[in-house]
Amino acid sequence: MKNECPKWKILGGAEGTTMSKGRVYTIDGGKSTGDNSLIA
């Protein structure tokens, strides 16, 4: 997933795997709470 998602590195993988994945979709979707709720 890290290699397939360049944004993952921008967010910083140190924040956490699950949280980072959620934030990747958050940036793409533009929704902070909405997308996170659906993913989580």
mmCIF entry with sequence, helices, sheets and N, C-alpha, C, O atoms, coordinates in Angstrom:
data_MODEL
# 
_entry.id   MODEL 
# 
_entity.id                         1 
_entity.type                       polymer 
_entity.pdbx_number_of_molecules   1 
# 
_entity_poly.entity_id                      1 
_entity_poly.type                           'polypeptide(L)' 
_entity_poly.nstd_linkage                   no 
_entity_poly.nstd_monomer                   no 
_entity_poly.pdbx_seq_one_letter_code       MKNECPKWKILGGAEGTTMSKGRVYTIDGGKSTGDNSLIA 
_entity_poly.pdbx_seq_one_letter_code_can   MKNECPKWKILGGAEGTTMSKGRVYTIDGGKSTGDNSLIA 
_entity_poly.pdbx_strand_id                 A 
# 
loop_
_entity_poly_seq.entity_id 
_entity_poly_seq.num 
_entity_poly_seq.mon_id 
_entity_poly_seq.hetero 
1 1  MET n 
1 2  LYS n 
1 3  ASN n 
1 4  GLU n 
1 5  CYS n 
1 6  PRO n 
1 7  LYS n 
1 8  TRP n 
1 9  LYS n 
1 10 ILE n 
1 11 LEU n 
1 12 GLY n 
1 13 GLY n 
1 14 ALA n 
1 15 GLU n 
1 16 GLY n 
1 17 THR n 
1 18 THR n 
1 19 MET n 
1 20 SER n 
1 21 LYS n 
1 22 GLY n 
1 23 ARG n 
1 24 VAL n 
1 25 TYR n 
1 26 THR n 
1 27 ILE n 
1 28 ASP n 
1 29 GLY n 
1 30 GLY n 
1 31 LYS n 
1 32 SER n 
1 33 THR n 
1 34 GLY n 
1 35 ASP n 
1 36 ASN n 
1 37 SER n 
1 38 LEU n 
1 39 ILE n 
1 40 ALA n 
# 
_struct_asym.id          A 
_struct_asym.entity_id   1 
# 
loop_
_struct_conf.conf_type_id 
_struct_conf.id 
_struct_conf.pdbx_PDB_helix_id 
_struct_conf.beg_label_comp_id 
_struct_conf.beg_label_asym_id 
_struct_conf.beg_label_seq_id 
_struct_conf.pdbx_beg_PDB_ins_code 
_struct_conf.end_label_comp_id 
_struct_conf.end_label_asym_id 
_struct_conf.end_label_seq_id 
_struct_conf.pdbx_end_PDB_ins_code 
_struct_conf.beg_auth_comp_id 
_struct_conf.beg_auth_asym_id 
_struct_conf.beg_auth_seq_id 
_struct_conf.end_auth_comp_id 
_struct_conf.end_auth_asym_id 
_struct_conf.end_auth_seq_id 
_struct_conf.pdbx_PDB_helix_class 
_struct_conf.details 
_struct_conf.pdbx_PDB_helix_length 
HELX_P HELX_P1 AA1 PRO A 6  ? LEU A 11 ? PRO A 6  LEU A 11 1 ? 6  
HELX_P HELX_P2 AA2 GLY A 13 ? GLU A 15 ? GLY A 13 GLU A 15 5 ? 3  
HELX_P HELX_P3 AA3 THR A 17 ? GLY A 29 ? THR A 17 GLY A 29 1 ? 13 
HELX_P HELX_P4 AA4 THR A 33 ? ILE A 39 ? THR A 33 ILE A 39 1 ? 7  
# 
_struct_conf_type.id          HELX_P 
_struct_conf_type.criteria    ? 
_struct_conf_type.reference   ? 
# 
loop_
_atom_site.group_PDB 
_atom_site.id 
_atom_site.type_symbol 
_atom_site.label_atom_id 
_atom_site.label_alt_id 
_atom_site.label_comp_id 
_atom_site.label_asym_id 
_atom_site.label_entity_id 
_atom_site.label_seq_id 
_atom_site.pdbx_PDB_ins_code 
_atom_site.Cartn_x 
_atom_site.Cartn_y 
_atom_site.Cartn_z 
_atom_site.occupancy 
_atom_site.B_iso_or_equiv 
_atom_site.pdbx_formal_charge 
_atom_site.auth_seq_id 
_atom_site.auth_comp_id 
_atom_site.auth_asym_id 
_atom_site.auth_atom_id 
_atom_site.pdbx_PDB_model_num 
ATOM 1   N N  . MET A 1 1  ? 0.832   -1.208 0.000  1.00 0.00 ? 1  MET A N  1 
ATOM 2   C CA . MET A 1 1  ? 0.000   0.000  0.000  1.00 0.00 ? 1  MET A CA 1 
ATOM 3   C C  . MET A 1 1  ? 0.871   1.265  0.000  1.00 0.00 ? 1  MET A C  1 
ATOM 4   O O  . MET A 1 1  ? 0.536   2.258  -0.646 1.00 0.00 ? 1  MET A O  1 
ATOM 5   N N  . LYS A 1 2  ? 1.986   1.215  0.730  1.00 0.00 ? 2  LYS A N  1 
ATOM 6   C CA . LYS A 1 2  ? 2.855   2.392  0.816  1.00 0.00 ? 2  LYS A CA 1 
ATOM 7   C C  . LYS A 1 2  ? 3.378   2.766  -0.565 1.00 0.00 ? 2  LYS A C  1 
ATOM 8   O O  . LYS A 1 2  ? 3.389   3.940  -0.933 1.00 0.00 ? 2  LYS A O  1 
ATOM 9   N N  . ASN A 1 3  ? 3.814   1.761  -1.330 1.00 0.00 ? 3  ASN A N  1 
ATOM 10  C CA . ASN A 1 3  ? 4.378   2.023  -2.651 1.00 0.00 ? 3  ASN A CA 1 
ATOM 11  C C  . ASN A 1 3  ? 3.295   2.472  -3.626 1.00 0.00 ? 3  ASN A C  1 
ATOM 12  O O  . ASN A 1 3  ? 3.558   3.285  -4.512 1.00 0.00 ? 3  ASN A O  1 
ATOM 13  N N  . GLU A 1 4  ? 2.085   1.951  -3.471 1.00 0.00 ? 4  GLU A N  1 
ATOM 14  C CA . GLU A 1 4  ? 1.006   2.284  -4.393 1.00 0.00 ? 4  GLU A CA 1 
ATOM 15  C C  . GLU A 1 4  ? 0.428   3.668  -4.103 1.00 0.00 ? 4  GLU A C  1 
ATOM 16  O O  . GLU A 1 4  ? -0.132  4.303  -4.996 1.00 0.00 ? 4  GLU A O  1 
ATOM 17  N N  . CYS A 1 5  ? 0.559   4.137  -2.871 1.00 0.00 ? 5  CYS A N  1 
ATOM 18  C CA . CYS A 1 5  ? -0.001  5.431  -2.499 1.00 0.00 ? 5  CYS A CA 1 
ATOM 19  C C  . CYS A 1 5  ? 1.098   6.431  -2.187 1.00 0.00 ? 5  CYS A C  1 
ATOM 20  O O  . CYS A 1 5  ? 1.647   6.415  -1.085 1.00 0.00 ? 5  CYS A O  1 
ATOM 21  N N  . PRO A 1 6  ? 1.435   7.303  -3.136 1.00 0.00 ? 6  PRO A N  1 
ATOM 22  C CA . PRO A 1 6  ? 2.462   8.317  -2.908 1.00 0.00 ? 6  PRO A CA 1 
ATOM 23  C C  . PRO A 1 6  ? 2.045   9.311  -1.830 1.00 0.00 ? 6  PRO A C  1 
ATOM 24  O O  . PRO A 1 6  ? 2.898   9.850  -1.124 1.00 0.00 ? 6  PRO A O  1 
ATOM 25  N N  . LYS A 1 7  ? 0.743   9.559  -1.696 1.00 0.00 ? 7  LYS A N  1 
ATOM 26  C CA . LYS A 1 7  ? 0.250   10.499 -0.693 1.00 0.00 ? 7  LYS A CA 1 
ATOM 27  C C  . LYS A 1 7  ? 0.533   9.977  0.708  1.00 0.00 ? 7  LYS A C  1 
ATOM 28  O O  . LYS A 1 7  ? 0.621   10.752 1.660  1.00 0.00 ? 7  LYS A O  1 
ATOM 29  N N  . TRP A 1 8  ? 0.674   8.662  0.829  1.00 0.00 ? 8  TRP A N  1 
ATOM 30  C CA . TRP A 1 8  ? 0.939   8.037  2.131  1.00 0.00 ? 8  TRP A CA 1 
ATOM 31  C C  . TRP A 1 8  ? 2.202   8.624  2.728  1.00 0.00 ? 8  TRP A C  1 
ATOM 32  O O  . TRP A 1 8  ? 2.259   8.918  3.922  1.00 0.00 ? 8  TRP A O  1 
ATOM 33  N N  . LYS A 1 9  ? 3.227   8.796  1.881  1.00 0.00 ? 9  LYS A N  1 
ATOM 34  C CA . LYS A 1 9  ? 4.510   9.343  2.348  1.00 0.00 ? 9  LYS A CA 1 
ATOM 35  C C  . LYS A 1 9  ? 4.348   10.811 2.724  1.00 0.00 ? 9  LYS A C  1 
ATOM 36  O O  . LYS A 1 9  ? 4.973   11.283 3.674  1.00 0.00 ? 9  LYS A O  1 
ATOM 37  N N  . ILE A 1 10 ? 3.517   11.532 1.987  1.00 0.00 ? 10 ILE A N  1 
ATOM 38  C CA . ILE A 1 10 ? 3.303   12.951 2.263  1.00 0.00 ? 10 ILE A CA 1 
ATOM 39  C C  . ILE A 1 10 ? 2.645   13.121 3.627  1.00 0.00 ? 10 ILE A C  1 
ATOM 40  O O  . ILE A 1 10 ? 3.010   14.014 4.393  1.00 0.00 ? 10 ILE A O  1 
ATOM 41  N N  . LEU A 1 11 ? 1.678   12.264 3.925  1.00 0.00 ? 11 LEU A N  1 
ATOM 42  C CA . LEU A 1 11 ? 0.985   12.346 5.209  1.00 0.00 ? 11 LEU A CA 1 
ATOM 43  C C  . LEU A 1 11 ? 1.920   11.986 6.344  1.00 0.00 ? 11 LEU A C  1 
ATOM 44  O O  . LEU A 1 11 ? 1.840   12.562 7.428  1.00 0.00 ? 11 LEU A O  1 
ATOM 45  N N  . GLY A 1 12 ? 2.808   11.033 6.097  1.00 0.00 ? 12 GLY A N  1 
ATOM 46  C CA . GLY A 1 12 ? 3.734   10.604 7.149  1.00 0.00 ? 12 GLY A CA 1 
ATOM 47  C C  . GLY A 1 12 ? 3.266   9.284  7.726  1.00 0.00 ? 12 GLY A C  1 
ATOM 48  O O  . GLY A 1 12 ? 2.308   9.250  8.500  1.00 0.00 ? 12 GLY A O  1 
ATOM 49  N N  . GLY A 1 13 ? 3.935   8.187  7.357  1.00 0.00 ? 13 GLY A N  1 
ATOM 50  C CA . GLY A 1 13 ? 3.523   6.863  7.818  1.00 0.00 ? 13 GLY A CA 1 
ATOM 51  C C  . GLY A 1 13 ? 3.680   6.698  9.317  1.00 0.00 ? 13 GLY A C  1 
ATOM 52  O O  . GLY A 1 13 ? 3.147   5.749  9.892  1.00 0.00 ? 13 GLY A O  1 
ATOM 53  N N  . ALA A 1 14 ? 4.402   7.606  9.959  1.00 0.00 ? 14 ALA A N  1 
ATOM 54  C CA . ALA A 1 14 ? 4.654   7.492  11.395 1.00 0.00 ? 14 ALA A CA 1 
ATOM 55  C C  . ALA A 1 14 ? 3.382   7.739  12.198 1.00 0.00 ? 14 ALA A C  1 
ATOM 56  O O  . ALA A 1 14 ? 3.303   7.362  13.368 1.00 0.00 ? 14 ALA A O  1 
ATOM 57  N N  . GLU A 1 15 ? 2.400   8.363  11.584 1.00 0.00 ? 15 GLU A N  1 
ATOM 58  C CA . GLU A 1 15 ? 1.161   8.673  12.295 1.00 0.00 ? 15 GLU A CA 1 
ATOM 59  C C  . GLU A 1 15 ? 0.368   7.409  12.595 1.00 0.00 ? 15 GLU A C  1 
ATOM 60  O O  . GLU A 1 15 ? -0.401  7.371  13.554 1.00 0.00 ? 15 GLU A O  1 
ATOM 61  N N  . GLY A 1 16 ? 0.550   6.384  11.786 1.00 0.00 ? 16 GLY A N  1 
ATOM 62  C CA . GLY A 1 16 ? -0.178  5.137  12.019 1.00 0.00 ? 16 GLY A CA 1 
ATOM 63  C C  . GLY A 1 16 ? -0.764  4.623  10.722 1.00 0.00 ? 16 GLY A C  1 
ATOM 64  O O  . GLY A 1 16 ? -1.173  5.404  9.863  1.00 0.00 ? 16 GLY A O  1 
ATOM 65  N N  . THR A 1 17 ? -0.805  3.298  10.578 1.00 0.00 ? 17 THR A N  1 
ATOM 66  C CA . THR A 1 17 ? -1.266  2.706  9.333  1.00 0.00 ? 17 THR A CA 1 
ATOM 67  C C  . THR A 1 17 ? -2.734  3.009  9.068  1.00 0.00 ? 17 THR A C  1 
ATOM 68  O O  . THR A 1 17 ? -3.074  3.555  8.019  1.00 0.00 ? 17 THR A O  1 
ATOM 69  N N  . THR A 1 18 ? -3.597  2.663  10.002 1.00 0.00 ? 18 THR A N  1 
ATOM 70  C CA . THR A 1 18 ? -5.033  2.843  9.802  1.00 0.00 ? 18 THR A CA 1 
ATOM 71  C C  . THR A 1 18 ? -5.387  4.318  9.650  1.00 0.00 ? 18 THR A C  1 
ATOM 72  O O  . THR A 1 18 ? -6.142  4.687  8.750  1.00 0.00 ? 18 THR A O  1 
ATOM 73  N N  . MET A 1 19 ? -4.855  5.150  10.510 1.00 0.00 ? 19 MET A N  1 
ATOM 74  C CA . MET A 1 19 ? -5.156  6.578  10.474 1.00 0.00 ? 19 MET A CA 1 
ATOM 75  C C  . MET A 1 19 ? -4.683  7.197  9.167  1.00 0.00 ? 19 MET A C  1 
ATOM 76  O O  . MET A 1 19 ? -5.379  8.027  8.583  1.00 0.00 ? 19 MET A O  1 
ATOM 77  N N  . SER A 1 20 ? -3.505  6.796  8.708  1.00 0.00 ? 20 SER A N  1 
ATOM 78  C CA . SER A 1 20 ? -2.957  7.350  7.476  1.00 0.00 ? 20 SER A CA 1 
ATOM 79  C C  . SER A 1 20 ? -3.839  6.982  6.289  1.00 0.00 ? 20 SER A C  1 
ATOM 80  O O  . SER A 1 20 ? -4.097  7.818  5.424  1.00 0.00 ? 20 SER A O  1 
ATOM 81  N N  . LYS A 1 21 ? -4.300  5.734  6.245  1.00 0.00 ? 21 LYS A N  1 
ATOM 82  C CA . LYS A 1 21 ? -5.177  5.315  5.150  1.00 0.00 ? 21 LYS A CA 1 
ATOM 83  C C  . LYS A 1 21 ? -6.428  6.177  5.134  1.00 0.00 ? 21 LYS A C  1 
ATOM 84  O O  . LYS A 1 21 ? -6.878  6.609  4.072  1.00 0.00 ? 21 LYS A O  1 
ATOM 85  N N  . GLY A 1 22 ? -6.985  6.426  6.301  1.00 0.00 ? 22 GLY A N  1 
ATOM 86  C CA . GLY A 1 22 ? -8.187  7.253  6.396  1.00 0.00 ? 22 GLY A CA 1 
ATOM 87  C C  . GLY A 1 22 ? -7.932  8.659  5.889  1.00 0.00 ? 22 GLY A C  1 
ATOM 88  O O  . GLY A 1 22 ? -8.773  9.242  5.204  1.00 0.00 ? 22 GLY A O  1 
ATOM 89  N N  . ARG A 1 23 ? -6.774  9.201  6.225  1.00 0.00 ? 23 ARG A N  1 
ATOM 90  C CA . ARG A 1 23 ? -6.453  10.562 5.826  1.00 0.00 ? 23 ARG A CA 1 
ATOM 91  C C  . ARG A 1 23 ? -6.182  10.642 4.332  1.00 0.00 ? 23 ARG A C  1 
ATOM 92  O O  . ARG A 1 23 ? -6.434  11.678 3.717  1.00 0.00 ? 23 ARG A O  1 
ATOM 93  N N  . VAL A 1 24 ? -5.678  9.581  3.744  1.00 0.00 ? 24 VAL A N  1 
ATOM 94  C CA . VAL A 1 24 ? -5.444  9.566  2.300  1.00 0.00 ? 24 VAL A CA 1 
ATOM 95  C C  . VAL A 1 24 ? -6.772  9.745  1.576  1.00 0.00 ? 24 VAL A C  1 
ATOM 96  O O  . VAL A 1 24 ? -6.877  10.529 0.633  1.00 0.00 ? 24 VAL A O  1 
ATOM 97  N N  . TYR A 1 25 ? -7.790  9.004  2.032  1.00 0.00 ? 25 TYR A N  1 
ATOM 98  C CA . TYR A 1 25 ? -9.112  9.128  1.432  1.00 0.00 ? 25 TYR A CA 1 
ATOM 99  C C  . TYR A 1 25 ? -9.731  10.482 1.774  1.00 0.00 ? 25 TYR A C  1 
ATOM 100 O O  . TYR A 1 25 ? -10.504 11.038 0.995  1.00 0.00 ? 25 TYR A O  1 
ATOM 101 N N  . THR A 1 26 ? -9.382  10.999 2.941  1.00 0.00 ? 26 THR A N  1 
ATOM 102 C CA . THR A 1 26 ? -9.917  12.292 3.362  1.00 0.00 ? 26 THR A CA 1 
ATOM 103 C C  . THR A 1 26 ? -9.473  13.388 2.406  1.00 0.00 ? 26 THR A C  1 
ATOM 104 O O  . THR A 1 26 ? -10.273 14.239 2.015  1.00 0.00 ? 26 THR A O  1 
ATOM 105 N N  . ILE A 1 27 ? -8.200  13.371 2.030  1.00 0.00 ? 27 ILE A N  1 
ATOM 106 C CA . ILE A 1 27 ? -7.668  14.383 1.119  1.00 0.00 ? 27 ILE A CA 1 
ATOM 107 C C  . ILE A 1 27 ? -8.322  14.238 -0.260 1.00 0.00 ? 27 ILE A C  1 
ATOM 108 O O  . ILE A 1 27 ? -8.674  15.235 -0.890 1.00 0.00 ? 27 ILE A O  1 
ATOM 109 N N  . ASP A 1 28 ? -8.481  13.008 -0.722 1.00 0.00 ? 28 ASP A N  1 
ATOM 110 C CA . ASP A 1 28 ? -9.076  12.772 -2.037 1.00 0.00 ? 28 ASP A CA 1 
ATOM 111 C C  . ASP A 1 28 ? -10.549 13.166 -2.044 1.00 0.00 ? 28 ASP A C  1 
ATOM 112 O O  . ASP A 1 28 ? -11.033 13.776 -2.998 1.00 0.00 ? 28 ASP A O  1 
ATOM 113 N N  . GLY A 1 29 ? -11.260 12.811 -0.967 1.00 0.00 ? 29 GLY A N  1 
ATOM 114 C CA . GLY A 1 29 ? -12.699 13.075 -0.911 1.00 0.00 ? 29 GLY A CA 1 
ATOM 115 C C  . GLY A 1 29 ? -12.997 14.507 -0.506 1.00 0.00 ? 29 GLY A C  1 
ATOM 116 O O  . GLY A 1 29 ? -14.029 15.061 -0.883 1.00 0.00 ? 29 GLY A O  1 
ATOM 117 N N  . GLY A 1 30 ? -12.107 15.101 0.252  1.00 0.00 ? 30 GLY A N  1 
ATOM 118 C CA . GLY A 1 30 ? -12.326 16.459 0.703  1.00 0.00 ? 30 GLY A CA 1 
ATOM 119 C C  . GLY A 1 30 ? -13.178 16.512 1.963  1.00 0.00 ? 30 GLY A C  1 
ATOM 120 O O  . GLY A 1 30 ? -13.470 17.591 2.479  1.00 0.00 ? 30 GLY A O  1 
ATOM 121 N N  . LYS A 1 31 ? -13.575 15.344 2.455  1.00 0.00 ? 31 LYS A N  1 
ATOM 122 C CA . LYS A 1 31 ? -14.379 15.300 3.680  1.00 0.00 ? 31 LYS A CA 1 
ATOM 123 C C  . LYS A 1 31 ? -13.527 14.759 4.817  1.00 0.00 ? 31 LYS A C  1 
ATOM 124 O O  . LYS A 1 31 ? -12.846 13.746 4.657  1.00 0.00 ? 31 LYS A O  1 
ATOM 125 N N  . SER A 1 32 ? -13.559 15.418 5.949  1.00 0.00 ? 32 SER A N  1 
ATOM 126 C CA . SER A 1 32 ? -12.737 14.981 7.079  1.00 0.00 ? 32 SER A CA 1 
ATOM 127 C C  . SER A 1 32 ? -13.485 13.953 7.921  1.00 0.00 ? 32 SER A C  1 
ATOM 128 O O  . SER A 1 32 ? -12.994 12.840 8.111  1.00 0.00 ? 32 SER A O  1 
ATOM 129 N N  . THR A 1 33 ? -14.659 14.305 8.426  1.00 0.00 ? 33 THR A N  1 
ATOM 130 C CA . THR A 1 33 ? -15.391 13.404 9.315  1.00 0.00 ? 33 THR A CA 1 
ATOM 131 C C  . THR A 1 33 ? -16.199 12.388 8.518  1.00 0.00 ? 33 THR A C  1 
ATOM 132 O O  . THR A 1 33 ? -16.314 11.233 8.926  1.00 0.00 ? 33 THR A O  1 
ATOM 133 N N  . GLY A 1 34 ? -16.754 12.804 7.396  1.00 0.00 ? 34 GLY A N  1 
ATOM 134 C CA . GLY A 1 34 ? -17.610 11.924 6.596  1.00 0.00 ? 34 GLY A CA 1 
ATOM 135 C C  . GLY A 1 34 ? -16.865 10.695 6.109  1.00 0.00 ? 34 GLY A C  1 
ATOM 136 O O  . GLY A 1 34 ? -17.308 9.571  6.342  1.00 0.00 ? 34 GLY A O  1 
ATOM 137 N N  . ASP A 1 35 ? -15.729 10.894 5.430  1.00 0.00 ? 35 ASP A N  1 
ATOM 138 C CA . ASP A 1 35 ? -14.978 9.774  4.882  1.00 0.00 ? 35 ASP A CA 1 
ATOM 139 C C  . ASP A 1 35 ? -14.418 8.891  5.987  1.00 0.00 ? 35 ASP A C  1 
ATOM 140 O O  . ASP A 1 35 ? -14.440 7.665  5.878  1.00 0.00 ? 35 ASP A O  1 
ATOM 141 N N  . ASN A 1 36 ? -13.918 9.511  7.047  1.00 0.00 ? 36 ASN A N  1 
ATOM 142 C CA . ASN A 1 36 ? -13.347 8.743  8.143  1.00 0.00 ? 36 ASN A CA 1 
ATOM 143 C C  . ASN A 1 36 ? -14.394 7.843  8.775  1.00 0.00 ? 36 ASN A C  1 
ATOM 144 O O  . ASN A 1 36 ? -14.088 6.718  9.172  1.00 0.00 ? 36 ASN A O  1 
ATOM 145 N N  . SER A 1 37 ? -15.626 8.324  8.873  1.00 0.00 ? 37 SER A N  1 
ATOM 146 C CA . SER A 1 37 ? -16.689 7.527  9.478  1.00 0.00 ? 37 SER A CA 1 
ATOM 147 C C  . SER A 1 37 ? -16.992 6.311  8.613  1.00 0.00 ? 37 SER A C  1 
ATOM 148 O O  . SER A 1 37 ? -17.218 5.216  9.129  1.00 0.00 ? 37 SER A O  1 
ATOM 149 N N  . LEU A 1 38 ? -16.997 6.502  7.310  1.00 0.00 ? 38 LEU A N  1 
ATOM 150 C CA . LEU A 1 38 ? -17.305 5.397  6.406  1.00 0.00 ? 38 LEU A CA 1 
ATOM 151 C C  . LEU A 1 38 ? -16.193 4.360  6.414  1.00 0.00 ? 38 LEU A C  1 
ATOM 152 O O  . LEU A 1 38 ? -16.459 3.159  6.429  1.00 0.00 ? 38 LEU A O  1 
ATOM 153 N N  . ILE A 1 39 ? -14.943 4.824  6.403  1.00 0.00 ? 39 ILE A N  1 
ATOM 154 C CA . ILE A 1 39 ? -13.805 3.907  6.369  1.00 0.00 ? 39 ILE A CA 1 
ATOM 155 C C  . ILE A 1 39 ? -13.668 3.185  7.705  1.00 0.00 ? 39 ILE A C  1 
ATOM 156 O O  . ILE A 1 39 ? -13.496 1.966  7.744  1.00 0.00 ? 39 ILE A O  1 
ATOM 157 N N  . ALA A 1 40 ? -13.747 3.943  8.798  1.00 0.00 ? 40 ALA A N  1 
ATOM 158 C CA . ALA A 1 40 ? -13.586 3.352  10.125 1.00 0.00 ? 40 ALA A CA 1 
ATOM 159 C C  . ALA A 1 40 ? -14.869 2.637  10.485 1.00 0.00 ? 40 ALA A C  1 
ATOM 160 O O  . ALA A 1 40 ? -14.971 2.059  11.567 1.00 0.00 ? 40 ALA A O  1 
# 
